[in-house]
Amino acid sequence: MMAATILGNLAQKQGWIGGWADLGGAVLPVNEPATGELMAEVALANPADVRRAAKAAREAQCAWASLPFLDRAAIFRRAVVVLEREQEELASWIVRETGGILPKAQFEIGSVINLLHEAAAMLTQPRGLILPSNEGTLSYARRVPHGVVGVISPFNFPFLLSARALLPALATGNAVVLKPDPRTPVSGGLLHALLFEAAGLPANVLQVLPGEADAGESLVTDPDVTMISFTGSTAAGRRVGELAGKHLKKVALELGGKNSMIILDDADLDAATSCGAFASWMHQGQVCMSAGRHLVHEKIAAEYVKRMTEKAKHLPVGDPYRENVALGPLITAKQVEKVTRIVTESVAAGARLQAGGTAKGLFYSPTVLDGVTPGMAVFREEIFGPVVAVTTFSTDEEAIQLANDTEHGLSAGIISNSLMRARAIAERLNVGLVHINDQTVQDDGLMPMGGRGSSGNGSRHGGPANWDEFTQWQWVTYKNAPPPYPF
């Protein structure tokens, strides 16, 4: 079974550079957040490993791009077969390594299956345009791969968010060096190595290197890596963007968010609280699209807070692998400390704690704060924890101003029985994603996903955006004979 194969390989402390191979010698422990149990040990890549992997990927890329397109498509389809066969065991691993509940792990796997189908389908799509030209000349533009794409992926949805860049990058003819987050090196990286090994991907086209910041910086600056796709915090993204710009590399940044749920006074409160609870508490709020602000019309705010508080008090928190719970642990003690600080500072500044606000180990209770104002930490900072922060407004104009009062611009949700009113608000929000009568955490892999401002640099993943991100235009002309020139 695949999970057993993973554990066997991890026990040998191996990494993946075109195949199972020893890395620099350091060991990275993989611990289960819910229990602290050591699940496995994997090799920790260093800058020398990155250099070796990037060079091997560069050497393999041309042959991969030249492989007949149906042969390449078949590899993605075989990966689907393997993933569908092994999904139950892989979901269990993802639950344990990430601290997420089982439906979240199943969503990741189902989404990656869809993305594999999409990657295979990309290979039968047109990749160029015939351009206007004079008689005797053929002029066209075609999409060509960048070469080697470096992918740096996060811990929260590691299997899915690695795949979101990895699969279209491969499909468009690039080789890939993937550096998963060191907190989830298996779900974010080595699972993909195993999957494509089983599917028959040629050697060296994919490299997987679990590593810390030094490995990440080496990947961004490596001369054989021509594009970087980074998903993670805004602070880390600024550093990646700085280094990539210095080395004149294309960079796609999908960063943090301070997203708003806007609840209008004509909203169905049952639907609104259901959407709002999911938007802030799904995966303990550790999602870039989580609702960090609940902007609620003053006429219904008291009832909204009351209903949300009741939900918070009855949602079970615990070990998602061994118990039937709604919320699992946060990823690390450092993250618990951050959430605790933001909540504590906000209460000291005048916010009212209606539910939660307590931690037991890595388990943080679903929390509700009301009376939140724009000067408070919980209004301004990305929380990445299970906190509903309620701010009231009196007019639609005020709701728009509050929602746009942030450097971020990722996602928004609007709940209203008046679609035209909600649409008028949506059109004035500075976000990359907006959902009317739905919540903020949305991702189907078929749409252009990305943010504005400090949520990203305008890059997009998914659907039609994949050709834009993972290829570049090349102009080609053919003439019957060379033309004469005056000198």
C-alpha positions as CSV (number, residue, x, y, z in Angstrom):
1,M,0.0,0.0,0.0
2,M,1.2,3.5,-0.7
3,A,1.2,4.7,2.9
4,A,3.4,1.8,3.9
5,T,5.7,2.6,1.1
6,I,6.0,6.2,2.3
7,L,6.8,5.1,5.8
8,G,9.4,2.6,4.6
9,N,11.1,5.3,2.5
10,L,11.0,7.8,5.3
11,A,12.5,5.4,7.7
12,Q,15.5,5.3,5.4
13,K,15.8,9.1,5.8
14,Q,15.7,9.6,2.0
15,G,14.9,12.6,-0.1
16,W,13.8,12.8,-3.7
17,I,16.2,14.0,-6.4
18,G,15.0,12.2,-9.5
19,G,14.6,9.1,-7.3
20,W,15.2,8.1,-3.7
21,A,18.6,9.5,-2.8
22,D,20.5,10.7,0.3
23,L,20.5,14.4,0.8
24,G,22.8,16.5,2.9
25,G,22.6,14.5,6.1
26,A,20.3,16.5,8.3
27,V,17.1,15.0,9.5
28,L,13.6,16.6,9.7
29,P,11.2,15.1,12.2
30,V,7.5,14.8,11.1
31,N,5.4,15.2,14.2
32,E,1.6,14.8,14.6
33,P,0.3,18.1,15.9
34,A,-2.6,16.5,17.8
35,T,-0.4,14.2,19.9
36,G,3.2,15.3,19.3
37,E,3.9,11.7,18.2
38,L,6.9,11.3,15.8
39,M,5.4,9.9,12.6
40,A,8.5,9.8,10.5
41,E,11.9,11.3,9.7
42,V,12.8,12.7,6.3
43,A,16.0,14.1,4.9
44,L,16.3,17.9,5.2
45,A,17.6,19.5,2.1
46,N,20.4,22.1,2.2
47,P,21.5,24.7,-0.5
48,A,23.9,22.2,-2.1
49,D,21.0,19.7,-2.5
50,V,18.9,22.4,-4.2
51,R,21.8,23.2,-6.6
52,R,22.1,19.6,-7.5
53,A,18.3,19.1,-8.0
54,A,17.9,22.3,-10.1
55,K,20.7,21.2,-12.4
56,A,19.3,17.8,-12.8
57,A,15.8,19.2,-13.5
58,R,17.3,21.6,-16.1
59,E,19.0,18.7,-17.9
60,A,15.7,16.7,-18.0
61,Q,13.3,19.5,-19.0
62,C,13.9,19.6,-22.8
63,A,13.3,15.8,-23.2
64,W,10.2,16.1,-21.1
65,A,8.8,19.0,-23.1
66,S,9.6,17.1,-26.3
67,L,7.8,13.9,-25.2
68,P,4.7,13.3,-27.4
69,F,1.8,15.1,-25.8
70,L,-0.4,12.0,-25.5
71,D,2.4,10.2,-23.7
72,R,2.6,13.1,-21.2
73,A,-1.1,13.2,-20.7
74,A,-1.1,9.4,-20.0
75,I,1.2,10.0,-17.0
76,F,-1.3,12.3,-15.3
77,R,-4.1,9.8,-16.0
78,R,-2.1,7.0,-14.5
79,A,-1.5,9.2,-11.4
80,V,-5.3,9.5,-11.1
81,V,-5.7,5.8,-11.0
82,V,-3.0,5.5,-8.3
83,L,-4.5,8.3,-6.2
84,E,-8.0,7.0,-6.4
85,R,-6.8,3.5,-5.3
86,E,-4.8,4.8,-2.3
87,Q,-6.9,7.7,-1.3
88,E,-8.2,6.3,2.0
89,E,-4.7,5.7,3.4
90,L,-3.4,9.0,2.0
91,A,-6.3,10.9,3.7
92,S,-5.4,9.4,7.0
93,W,-1.8,10.5,6.6
94,I,-2.9,14.1,5.7
95,V,-5.2,14.2,8.7
96,R,-2.4,13.2,11.1
97,E,0.3,15.4,9.6
98,T,-1.8,18.6,9.1
99,G,-4.2,18.4,12.1
100,G,-7.2,18.8,9.8
101,I,-10.4,16.8,9.9
102,L,-11.0,13.9,7.5
103,P,-13.4,15.8,5.2
104,K,-10.8,18.4,4.7
105,A,-8.2,15.7,3.7
106,Q,-10.8,14.1,1.4
107,F,-11.4,17.5,-0.2
108,E,-7.7,17.9,-0.8
109,I,-7.4,14.5,-2.5
110,G,-10.6,15.0,-4.6
111,S,-9.3,18.4,-5.7
112,V,-6.0,16.9,-6.7
113,I,-7.8,14.2,-8.7
114,N,-9.6,17.0,-10.6
115,L,-6.4,18.9,-11.2
116,L,-4.7,15.8,-12.6
117,H,-7.5,15.4,-15.1
118,E,-7.2,19.1,-15.9
119,A,-3.4,18.7,-16.4
120,A,-4.0,15.9,-18.8
121,A,-6.6,17.9,-20.7
122,M,-4.2,20.9,-21.1
123,L,-2.0,18.8,-23.3
124,T,-4.7,18.6,-26.0
125,Q,-5.5,22.3,-25.9
126,P,-4.2,24.8,-28.6
127,R,-0.9,26.4,-27.6
128,G,-0.6,29.2,-30.1
129,L,-2.1,31.8,-32.4
130,I,-1.7,32.5,-36.1
131,L,-0.9,36.2,-36.4
132,P,-1.6,38.6,-39.3
133,S,1.3,38.7,-41.9
134,N,2.1,39.7,-45.4
135,E,2.1,37.3,-48.3
136,G,5.0,34.9,-48.2
137,T,5.3,35.1,-44.4
138,L,3.9,32.9,-41.8
139,S,3.7,34.6,-38.4
140,Y,2.5,32.9,-35.2
141,A,2.9,33.0,-31.4
142,R,3.2,29.9,-29.4
143,R,3.3,29.1,-25.7
144,V,6.7,27.7,-24.5
145,P,7.6,26.5,-21.0
146,H,9.8,28.7,-18.7
147,G,12.2,25.8,-18.1
148,V,12.4,24.9,-14.4
149,V,9.7,26.1,-12.0
150,G,10.5,26.3,-8.3
151,V,7.4,25.6,-6.2
152,I,7.3,26.6,-2.5
153,S,4.1,25.4,-0.8
154,P,2.5,26.0,2.6
155,F,1.4,23.7,5.5
156,N,-2.3,24.3,5.6
157,F,-3.5,22.5,2.5
158,P,-0.2,21.0,1.5
159,F,-1.2,18.2,-0.9
160,L,-3.6,20.5,-2.8
161,L,-1.6,23.7,-2.8
162,S,1.6,21.9,-4.0
163,A,-0.4,20.3,-6.8
164,R,-2.0,23.6,-7.8
165,A,1.3,24.8,-9.1
166,L,3.1,21.5,-9.7
167,L,0.6,19.9,-12.1
168,P,0.1,22.8,-14.6
169,A,3.8,23.5,-14.5
170,L,4.5,19.9,-15.5
171,A,1.7,19.9,-18.1
172,T,3.1,22.9,-19.9
173,G,6.5,21.3,-20.3
174,N,8.4,22.6,-17.3
175,A,10.5,20.6,-14.9
176,V,9.7,21.3,-11.2
177,V,11.7,21.6,-8.0
178,L,9.2,21.4,-5.2
179,K,10.1,22.6,-1.6
180,P,7.2,21.8,0.7
181,D,6.7,23.4,4.1
182,P,9.0,21.7,6.6
183,R,6.0,21.2,8.9
184,T,4.2,19.0,6.3
185,P,7.0,17.6,4.1
186,V,5.2,14.4,3.3
187,S,1.7,15.6,2.4
188,G,3.2,18.6,0.6
189,G,6.0,16.9,-1.2
190,L,6.9,13.3,-0.9
191,L,3.3,12.1,-1.6
192,H,3.7,13.8,-5.0
193,A,7.0,12.1,-5.5
194,L,5.6,8.7,-4.8
195,L,2.5,9.4,-6.9
196,F,4.5,10.4,-10.0
197,E,7.0,7.6,-9.5
198,A,4.1,5.1,-9.7
199,A,2.7,6.9,-12.7
200,G,6.0,6.7,-14.7
201,L,7.2,10.3,-14.8
202,P,10.7,10.4,-16.3
203,A,13.6,10.7,-13.9
204,N,14.6,14.2,-12.8
205,V,11.6,16.0,-14.1
206,L,10.3,16.4,-10.6
207,Q,12.5,17.1,-7.6
208,V,11.1,17.2,-4.0
209,L,13.3,18.8,-1.3
210,P,11.9,19.4,2.2
211,G,13.8,22.3,3.5
212,E,14.0,25.3,5.7
213,A,14.4,29.0,4.7
214,D,18.0,28.5,3.5
215,A,16.8,25.9,1.0
216,G,14.0,28.2,-0.1
217,E,16.3,31.1,-0.8
218,S,18.7,28.9,-2.7
219,L,15.8,27.7,-4.9
220,V,14.7,31.3,-5.6
221,T,18.2,32.4,-6.6
222,D,19.4,29.2,-8.4
223,P,20.5,30.0,-12.0
224,D,18.7,26.9,-13.4
225,V,15.3,27.9,-11.9
226,T,13.5,30.3,-14.2
227,M,10.2,30.8,-12.3
228,I,9.1,30.7,-8.7
229,S,5.6,29.9,-7.5
230,F,5.2,30.7,-3.8
231,T,2.2,30.3,-1.5
232,G,2.6,31.4,2.0
233,S,2.7,34.4,4.4
234,T,2.9,38.0,3.1
235,A,6.2,38.6,5.0
236,A,7.9,35.6,3.5
237,G,6.4,36.5,0.1
238,R,8.0,39.9,0.2
239,R,11.4,38.2,0.6
240,V,10.7,35.8,-2.2
241,G,9.6,38.6,-4.5
242,E,12.6,40.7,-3.6
243,L,15.0,37.8,-4.4
244,A,13.2,36.8,-7.6
245,G,13.1,40.4,-8.8
246,K,16.8,40.8,-8.2
247,H,17.5,37.7,-10.3
248,L,15.0,38.8,-13.0
249,K,12.8,35.8,-12.5
250,K,9.1,35.5,-13.1
251,V,7.4,35.0,-9.7
252,A,3.8,34.1,-8.7
253,L,2.9,35.1,-5.2
254,E,-0.2,33.9,-3.5
255,L,-0.1,35.3,0.0
256,G,-2.2,36.0,3.1
257,G,-5.5,37.7,3.5
258,K,-7.7,39.8,5.8
259,N,-11.0,38.7,4.3
260,S,-14.4,40.0,5.1
261,M,-17.8,38.4,5.5
262,I,-20.4,41.2,4.9
263,I,-23.8,40.4,6.4
264,L,-26.5,42.8,5.3
265,D,-29.6,43.6,7.3
266,D,-31.8,41.5,4.9
267,A,-29.7,38.4,5.3
268,D,-31.1,35.0,6.4
269,L,-29.4,34.7,9.8
270,D,-29.3,30.9,9.8
271,A,-27.6,30.9,6.4
272,A,-25.3,33.8,7.4
273,T,-24.1,32.2,10.7
274,S,-23.5,28.9,8.9
275,C,-21.4,30.6,6.2
276,G,-19.6,32.7,8.8
277,A,-18.8,29.8,11.1
278,F,-17.3,27.8,8.2
279,A,-15.4,30.8,6.9
280,S,-13.6,31.4,10.2
281,W,-13.4,27.9,11.8
282,M,-12.8,25.6,8.9
283,H,-9.3,24.0,9.5
284,Q,-9.0,26.1,12.6
285,G,-9.0,29.3,10.5
286,Q,-5.6,28.3,9.0
287,V,-6.6,29.3,5.5
288,C,-5.5,32.3,3.5
289,M,-9.2,32.8,2.5
290,S,-10.6,32.5,6.1
291,A,-12.9,35.3,7.2
292,G,-10.8,37.5,9.5
293,R,-13.6,40.1,9.7
294,H,-17.4,39.7,10.1
295,L,-18.9,43.0,9.1
296,V,-22.5,42.8,10.3
297,H,-25.3,45.4,9.9
298,E,-26.0,47.0,13.3
299,K,-29.7,46.0,13.1
300,I,-29.0,42.2,13.2
301,A,-25.5,42.2,14.9
302,A,-26.8,41.2,18.4
303,E,-28.7,38.2,17.0
304,Y,-25.8,37.2,14.7
305,V,-23.4,37.2,17.7
306,K,-25.8,35.2,19.8
307,R,-26.2,32.5,17.2
308,M,-22.5,32.4,16.5
309,T,-21.7,32.1,20.2
310,E,-24.0,29.1,20.5
311,K,-22.3,27.4,17.6
312,A,-18.9,28.1,19.2
313,K,-19.9,26.6,22.5
314,H,-21.1,23.3,20.9
315,L,-18.4,22.6,18.3
316,P,-16.1,19.7,19.5
317,V,-12.4,20.3,19.4
318,G,-9.9,17.4,19.6
319,D,-7.7,14.9,17.8
320,P,-9.2,14.6,14.3
321,Y,-7.6,11.2,13.6
322,R,-9.0,9.5,16.7
323,E,-12.1,11.5,17.5
324,N,-15.2,12.9,15.7
325,V,-14.5,16.6,16.0
326,A,-15.1,19.8,14.1
327,L,-11.8,21.5,14.9
328,G,-8.3,19.9,15.3
329,P,-5.1,21.4,16.6
330,L,-3.3,24.5,15.3
331,I,-0.1,23.6,13.5
332,T,2.5,24.7,16.1
333,A,2.8,26.2,19.5
334,K,4.1,29.4,17.9
335,Q,0.8,29.7,16.0
336,V,-1.1,29.3,19.3
337,E,0.9,32.0,20.8
338,K,0.1,34.4,17.9
339,V,-3.6,33.7,18.1
340,T,-3.6,34.2,21.9
341,R,-1.7,37.4,21.6
342,I,-4.1,38.9,19.1
343,V,-7.2,37.9,21.1
344,T,-5.7,39.1,24.4
345,E,-4.7,42.5,22.9
346,S,-8.0,43.0,21.3
347,V,-10.0,42.2,24.5
348,A,-7.7,44.6,26.4
349,A,-8.5,47.3,23.8
350,G,-12.3,46.8,24.3
351,A,-13.5,43.8,22.3
352,R,-15.9,41.6,24.1
353,L,-15.1,37.9,24.4
354,Q,-18.4,35.9,23.9
355,A,-17.0,32.4,23.5
356,G,-13.6,30.6,23.4
357,G,-10.4,32.5,23.8
358,T,-8.7,29.5,25.5
359,A,-6.0,27.1,24.4
360,K,-5.1,23.6,25.7
361,G,-1.9,22.6,24.1
362,L,-2.3,23.2,20.4
363,F,-6.1,23.1,20.6
364,Y,-7.6,26.5,20.5
365,S,-11.3,26.8,21.2
366,P,-13.6,28.4,18.5
367,T,-13.8,32.0,19.6
368,V,-16.2,34.9,19.1
369,L,-15.4,38.5,19.7
370,D,-17.8,41.4,19.2
371,G,-17.4,45.1,19.6
372,V,-14.3,44.9,17.3
373,T,-13.1,48.3,15.9
374,P,-10.6,49.1,13.2
375,G,-7.8,49.9,15.6
376,M,-7.7,46.5,17.2
377,A,-5.2,43.8,16.4
378,V,-7.9,41.3,15.5
379,F,-9.2,43.7,12.9
380,R,-5.8,44.5,11.3
381,E,-3.7,41.3,11.5
382,E,-4.2,38.0,9.7
383,I,-5.1,35.6,12.6
384,F,-4.7,32.1,11.1
385,G,-6.7,30.8,14.1
386,P,-10.4,30.0,14.8
387,V,-11.6,33.5,15.7
388,V,-14.9,35.2,14.6
389,A,-14.4,39.0,15.0
390,V,-17.6,41.0,14.6
391,T,-17.6,44.7,13.6
392,T,-20.9,46.5,13.0
393,F,-21.8,49.0,10.2
394,S,-24.9,51.1,9.5
395,T,-24.7,51.7,5.7
396,D,-23.5,49.8,2.7
397,E,-20.9,52.5,2.1
398,E,-19.5,52.0,5.6
399,A,-19.3,48.2,4.9
400,I,-17.3,48.8,1.8
401,Q,-15.0,51.2,3.5
402,L,-14.4,48.7,6.4
403,A,-13.8,45.8,4.0
404,N,-11.3,47.8,2.0
405,D,-9.5,49.1,5.0
406,T,-6.6,46.6,4.7
407,E,-3.4,46.2,2.7
408,H,-4.7,42.7,1.7
409,G,-7.1,41.9,-1.1
410,L,-7.9,38.2,-1.4
411,S,-11.4,37.1,-0.8
412,A,-14.8,38.4,0.4
413,G,-18.3,37.0,1.0
414,I,-21.6,38.9,1.0
415,I,-24.9,37.5,2.4
416,S,-28.1,39.3,1.3
417,N,-31.5,38.6,-0.1
418,S,-31.0,41.5,-2.5
419,L,-28.7,40.3,-5.3
420,M,-28.5,43.7,-7.0
421,R,-27.5,45.4,-3.7
422,A,-24.9,42.7,-3.0
423,R,-23.5,43.0,-6.5
424,A,-23.2,46.8,-6.2
425,I,-21.1,46.2,-3.0
426,A,-19.1,43.4,-4.6
427,E,-18.0,45.6,-7.6
428,R,-16.3,48.0,-5.2
429,L,-14.3,45.5,-3.1
430,N,-10.6,45.4,-3.7
431,V,-10.3,41.6,-3.8
432,G,-9.4,38.9,-6.3
433,L,-12.3,36.7,-5.3
434,V,-15.8,37.7,-4.2
435,H,-18.8,35.4,-3.5
436,I,-22.4,36.6,-3.2
437,N,-24.5,34.5,-0.9
438,D,-21.5,32.3,0.1
439,Q,-18.5,32.4,2.4
440,T,-14.9,33.3,1.7
441,V,-13.1,29.9,1.5
442,Q,-13.7,28.8,-2.1
443,D,-11.4,26.9,-4.4
444,D,-12.4,24.6,-7.2
445,G,-9.1,24.6,-9.2
446,L,-10.9,25.7,-12.4
447,M,-10.9,29.5,-11.7
448,P,-8.1,32.1,-11.6
449,M,-7.2,32.1,-7.9
450,G,-5.2,34.9,-6.5
451,G,-5.3,38.2,-4.7
452,R,-4.4,41.9,-4.8
453,G,-2.2,44.2,-2.8
454,S,-0.4,42.3,0.0
455,S,-2.4,39.1,-0.9
456,G,-0.3,38.6,-4.0
457,N,1.4,40.3,-7.0
458,G,-1.5,39.8,-9.4
459,S,-0.5,36.3,-10.4
460,R,-3.2,33.6,-10.6
461,H,-3.4,29.8,-10.4
462,G,-6.1,27.7,-12.0
463,G,-8.2,27.3,-15.1
464,P,-7.3,29.7,-17.9
465,A,-4.7,31.4,-15.8
466,N,-2.4,28.4,-15.8
467,W,-1.2,29.0,-19.4
468,D,-0.5,32.6,-18.5
469,E,1.6,31.7,-15.4
470,F,3.5,28.7,-16.5
471,T,4.4,29.5,-20.1
472,Q,5.6,32.5,-22.0
473,W,4.9,33.7,-25.6
474,Q,7.4,33.1,-28.3
475,W,7.0,34.8,-31.7
476,V,8.0,32.8,-34.8
477,T,8.0,33.8,-38.5
478,Y,8.7,31.8,-41.6
479,K,9.5,33.4,-45.0
480,N,9.8,31.8,-48.4
481,A,13.2,33.5,-48.9
482,P,15.3,36.1,-47.0
483,P,14.2,39.6,-47.9
484,P,16.7,42.3,-49.2
485,Y,17.8,45.0,-46.8
486,P,19.4,48.4,-47.6
487,F,22.7,47.5,-45.9
